Amino acid sequence: MPLLYFLPPLGAVLIWSGNMTINQLTVGAIAPSSIAFLRWVLALAVLTPFLAPAAWKHRATIRREWPKLAVLGLLGMGLWQGLAYVAAETTSATNMGILAAMVPLLTVLLSALILREPPSLGGVAGGALALIGVAILLGRGNPLSLLELTVAKGDALMLVAATCYALYGVMLKRWPIGLPPWVLLYAQVIFAVLFLLPPYLMGPMTPVDSSNIGLILYAGIPASIITTFLWMLAIRQIGASQASIFINLMPLFSAIIAMAALGERIALFHFLGGVLILAGVVMAQTLTRPLLAASAAAAAQRDADRSC
């Protein structure tokens, strides 16, 4: 697999890692319903001059595929990112990071159920190894400390959000809609704005001012337009299950961003967790043999050894 295929998911996860900090900064600065809506309105305003003519050209396909586009817009933009803002009010960044790291495993499970896609040996082993790395990273060297976390309303919301995004990736793979990538993104943004309008109107509607304009700009352009396009490209190139493994890099990237921006130091557990996460990603990308086939081959080898 060409190394260039790794760049889109890496870029998307790097921007998302910065957006995890934005999620926490929004608490008290802007209502969740306001930033969830305004970020996509901003994205729509930026995209419209460039993509409206192309969308009109493909209006027949959009009209035919609008139910699928609506579902994708709801899952990947409305619920995944909208629920994260609400979750940030009642849970910690540590909890959110743990639950976001479940997306790859949820994607593997949903891919097996919906796409009838057998999990690969590397996907299962790499996903488990990466999850151990995430546990070490978030548990500050003691993964068992994560068992002491209490369950809050935000945790449940983040779990729903993670499930929605895993389902988004799977359905994007299952529905190969015949639209250019940017037009596909534009159509989803339109539906996301429509879905997020009622919660925004029901309020509270936070005024845009100097304290939150930067948060909206980051969420509306890099974390909305660029990441969504990169993620759609990654799913098309390497598949939902393998692309989602890169989400395990979010805690590592977040730690690096915190070190650069806030002066935080990287400890030994950051290094150990990062190595395990990277090893898991590499395994998922290189060991693509179906798990069931590997099990069958191992059983056949055992039988051959007994007969010797």
Secondary structure by P-SEA (a helix, b strand, c coil): cccccaaaaaaaaaaaaaaaaaaaaacccccaaaaaaaaaaaaaaaaccccaaaaaaaaaaaaaaaaaaaaaaaaccccaaaaaaaaaacccaaaaaaaaaaaaaaaaaaaaacccccccaaaaaaaaaaaaaaaaaaacccccccccccccaaaaaaaaaaaaaaaaaaaaaaccccccaaaaaaaaaaaaaaaaaaaaaaccccccccccaaaaaaacccccaaaaaaaaaaaaccccccccccccaaaaaaaaaaaaaccccccaaaaaaaaaaaaaaaaaacccccaaaaaaaaaaaaaaaaac
